């Protein structure tokens, strides 16, 4: 019964956002992300129409989503989350996306998924869990098997489809997700990734920054924990 009530509320929210968009002029952008990430993404990918996104750690299908605004614009994509409840919501609210229930890492193995009552900080990273467990209520711990991002894309990415946006937000496990995609084979135009502790004054201290530079990506911005990396060939196109 509770799930039905939640589904109705999400459907109402979805309808509300579609109505709002009709009354927003072409120079405005409604933000659905937690910290306005989708507005920054729009500035980079403003010339892309009907694009394709891959979102790892998608969590809610509407609230705090980096991709929901683009779904409304006609974009489609692959969303991945380790929380089965959130994946089912994605399937109901955004049926034209490919929603997958799994955890992404640099190798396939069994791990513990730590689910907090604040869904967005749930994680498979044990260090992150240990840091948060005394501040947040833990709901359950579940053993799940991880997959690499390459294996997901090999199986689910539609043929002849280019990835315009890759969004990674997995609470302490972001670098391992990044390591699991072959960026020579799959070339997202823009990669948005959570980078806690990153210092613009000393970027070489960041494993993510060094990795992305080696893969021929350019850091175009860092705001509120997130790094924005553009593929060099897109940057100079």
C-alpha positions as CSV (number, residue, x, y, z in Angstrom):
1,X,0.0,0.0,0.0
2,X,2.8,2.4,0.9
3,X,4.5,1.7,-2.5
4,X,1.3,2.5,-4.3
5,X,1.0,5.8,-2.4
6,X,4.7,6.6,-3.3
7,X,4.0,5.8,-6.9
8,X,1.1,8.2,-7.0
9,X,3.1,11.0,-5.4
10,X,5.9,10.5,-7.9
11,X,3.4,10.5,-10.8
12,X,1.9,13.7,-9.5
13,X,5.4,15.2,-9.2
14,X,6.2,14.1,-12.7
15,X,3.0,15.8,-14.0
16,X,3.8,19.0,-12.1
17,X,7.3,19.3,-13.5
18,X,6.0,18.8,-17.1
19,X,3.4,21.6,-16.5
20,X,6.1,23.9,-15.1
21,X,8.3,23.4,-18.1
22,X,5.5,24.7,-20.4
23,X,5.6,28.1,-18.6
24,X,9.4,28.4,-18.3
25,X,10.9,30.5,-21.1
26,X,13.5,29.1,-23.4
27,X,16.3,30.9,-21.6
28,X,15.6,29.4,-18.2
29,X,16.4,25.9,-16.9
30,X,14.6,24.2,-14.1
31,X,17.0,22.3,-11.8
32,X,16.1,18.9,-10.4
33,X,19.7,18.1,-9.1
34,X,20.7,18.3,-5.5
35,X,23.1,21.1,-6.0
36,X,22.2,22.4,-9.5
37,X,24.5,20.1,-11.3
38,X,22.1,19.7,-14.2
39,X,22.2,23.5,-14.9
40,X,26.0,23.3,-15.2
41,X,25.7,20.2,-17.4
42,X,23.2,22.1,-19.6
43,X,25.8,24.8,-20.2
44,X,28.3,22.3,-21.5
45,X,25.9,20.1,-23.6
46,X,23.5,22.9,-24.8
47,X,24.1,21.9,-28.4
48,X,23.1,18.2,-27.8
49,X,19.6,17.3,-28.7
50,X,17.9,14.0,-27.7
51,X,21.1,12.9,-26.1
52,X,22.0,9.7,-24.1
53,X,23.1,9.6,-20.5
54,X,24.5,6.9,-18.2
55,X,23.9,7.6,-14.5
56,X,25.7,5.5,-11.9
57,X,24.2,5.9,-8.4
58,X,20.9,7.3,-9.8
59,X,18.9,7.0,-6.6
60,X,15.6,8.9,-6.9
61,X,14.1,9.2,-10.4
62,X,13.1,12.8,-10.0
63,X,14.3,14.5,-6.8
64,X,18.0,15.3,-6.7
65,X,18.4,13.6,-10.2
66,X,21.1,14.8,-12.5
67,X,19.2,13.3,-15.5
68,X,15.5,13.8,-15.0
69,X,15.5,17.2,-16.7
70,X,17.0,15.7,-19.8
71,X,14.5,12.8,-19.7
72,X,11.8,15.5,-19.9
73,X,13.6,17.0,-22.9
74,X,13.6,13.7,-24.8
75,X,17.0,12.3,-23.7
76,X,17.2,8.6,-22.8
77,X,19.7,6.5,-20.9
78,X,20.9,3.8,-18.6
79,X,20.4,4.4,-14.9
80,X,22.1,2.1,-12.3
81,X,21.6,1.8,-8.6
82,X,22.3,-0.8,-5.8
83,X,19.0,0.0,-4.1
84,X,16.2,-2.2,-5.7
85,X,13.5,0.1,-4.3
86,X,14.9,3.0,-6.3
87,X,15.3,1.0,-9.4
88,X,11.7,-0.1,-9.3
89,X,10.7,3.6,-9.0
90,X,12.8,4.4,-12.0
91,X,11.0,1.8,-14.0
92,X,7.6,3.2,-13.1
93,X,8.4,6.9,-13.4
94,X,10.9,6.8,-16.3
95,X,9.9,3.7,-18.3
96,X,11.8,4.8,-21.4
97,X,15.1,4.5,-19.5
98,X,17.0,1.3,-19.0
99,X,17.0,0.9,-15.2
100,X,19.4,-1.7,-13.7
101,X,19.7,-3.0,-10.2
102,X,23.4,-3.7,-9.4
103,X,26.5,-2.1,-7.9
104,X,29.4,-1.0,-10.1
105,X,33.0,-1.5,-9.2
106,X,36.4,-2.2,-10.9
107,X,36.0,-6.0,-10.4
108,X,33.1,-8.5,-10.0
109,X,32.8,-9.7,-6.5
110,X,30.3,-10.0,-3.6
111,X,30.1,-6.9,-1.4
112,X,27.9,-5.6,1.3
113,X,25.5,-2.8,0.4
114,X,25.0,-0.5,3.4
115,X,21.5,1.0,3.1
116,X,20.9,4.2,5.2
117,X,17.6,5.7,6.0
118,X,18.9,8.7,4.0
119,X,18.9,6.8,0.7
120,X,21.3,9.0,-1.2
121,X,24.3,8.1,1.1
122,X,23.8,4.4,0.9
123,X,27.1,2.8,-0.2
124,X,29.2,-0.3,-0.9
125,X,32.3,1.5,0.3
126,X,33.2,0.2,3.8
127,X,35.3,3.2,4.8
128,X,32.4,5.5,3.9
129,X,30.0,3.4,5.9
130,X,32.3,3.4,8.9
131,X,32.5,7.2,8.7
132,X,28.7,7.7,8.5
133,X,27.3,4.9,10.6
134,X,27.3,6.9,13.9
135,X,25.7,9.9,12.2
136,X,23.0,8.2,10.2
137,X,20.6,5.3,10.8
138,X,21.4,2.1,9.0
139,X,18.3,0.3,7.6
140,X,19.8,-2.9,6.3
141,X,22.9,-4.6,5.0
142,X,22.6,-6.8,1.9
143,X,25.2,-8.9,0.1
144,X,25.2,-8.1,-3.7
145,X,27.4,-8.9,-6.6
146,X,29.2,-6.1,-8.4
147,X,29.6,-5.6,-12.1
148,X,31.9,-3.4,-14.1
149,X,30.6,-0.5,-16.1
150,X,32.1,-2.0,-19.2
151,X,29.9,-5.1,-18.8
152,X,26.8,-3.0,-18.4
153,X,27.5,-0.9,-21.5
154,X,28.5,-4.0,-23.5
155,X,25.1,-5.5,-22.7
156,X,22.7,-2.6,-22.6
157,X,24.1,0.3,-24.6
158,X,22.1,0.5,-27.9
159,X,24.1,0.0,-31.0
160,X,25.5,3.1,-32.7
161,X,24.8,5.2,-29.6
162,X,27.2,7.7,-28.3
163,X,27.2,8.6,-24.6
164,X,26.8,12.3,-24.1
165,X,26.8,12.4,-20.3
166,X,28.3,10.0,-17.7
167,X,27.3,10.9,-14.1
168,X,28.9,9.0,-11.2
169,X,27.8,9.5,-7.6
170,X,28.3,6.4,-5.4
171,X,29.5,7.7,-2.0
172,X,33.2,6.9,-1.7
173,X,33.4,4.3,-4.5
174,X,33.6,6.7,-7.4
175,X,37.1,6.1,-8.5
176,X,36.5,2.3,-8.7
177,X,33.5,2.9,-11.0
178,X,35.7,5.2,-13.2
179,X,38.3,2.4,-13.4
180,X,35.7,0.0,-14.6
181,X,34.9,1.8,-17.9
182,X,37.2,1.7,-20.9
183,X,37.4,5.4,-21.8
184,X,39.2,4.6,-25.0
185,X,36.2,2.5,-26.2
186,X,33.4,4.5,-24.7
187,X,33.9,8.3,-24.9
188,X,31.3,10.2,-22.9
189,X,31.4,13.9,-24.0
190,X,31.0,15.0,-20.4
191,X,31.8,13.1,-17.2
192,X,30.5,14.4,-13.9
193,X,31.9,12.7,-10.9
194,X,31.9,13.2,-7.1
195,X,35.4,14.2,-5.9
196,X,35.3,14.9,-2.1
197,X,38.4,16.5,-0.9
198,X,39.6,17.7,-4.3
199,X,41.8,20.9,-4.2
200,X,42.0,23.1,-7.2
201,X,45.3,24.4,-6.0
202,X,46.8,20.9,-6.0
203,X,44.9,18.7,-8.5
204,X,47.6,16.1,-8.9
205,X,46.8,14.8,-5.4
206,X,43.5,13.5,-6.8
207,X,43.5,10.0,-8.3
208,X,40.4,10.8,-10.3
209,X,42.0,14.0,-11.8
210,X,45.2,12.2,-12.8
211,X,43.2,9.2,-14.3
212,X,41.0,11.5,-16.4
213,X,44.0,13.6,-17.7
214,X,45.7,10.4,-18.8
215,X,42.5,9.4,-20.6
216,X,42.5,12.7,-22.6
217,X,39.8,14.5,-20.6
218,X,40.0,18.1,-19.5
219,X,38.8,19.4,-16.1
220,X,36.5,22.4,-17.0
221,X,35.1,23.0,-13.5
222,X,34.8,21.8,-10.0
223,X,31.8,22.8,-7.9
224,X,30.2,21.4,-4.7
225,X,32.1,18.1,-4.6
226,X,31.7,17.4,-8.3
227,X,34.3,17.5,-11.1
228,X,33.3,18.2,-14.7
229,X,35.5,16.6,-17.3
230,X,35.1,17.1,-21.0
231,X,36.6,14.8,-23.7
232,X,39.4,16.7,-25.4
233,X,38.0,16.0,-28.9
234,X,34.6,17.4,-27.9
235,X,36.2,20.4,-26.1
236,X,38.0,21.5,-29.3
237,X,35.3,20.4,-31.7
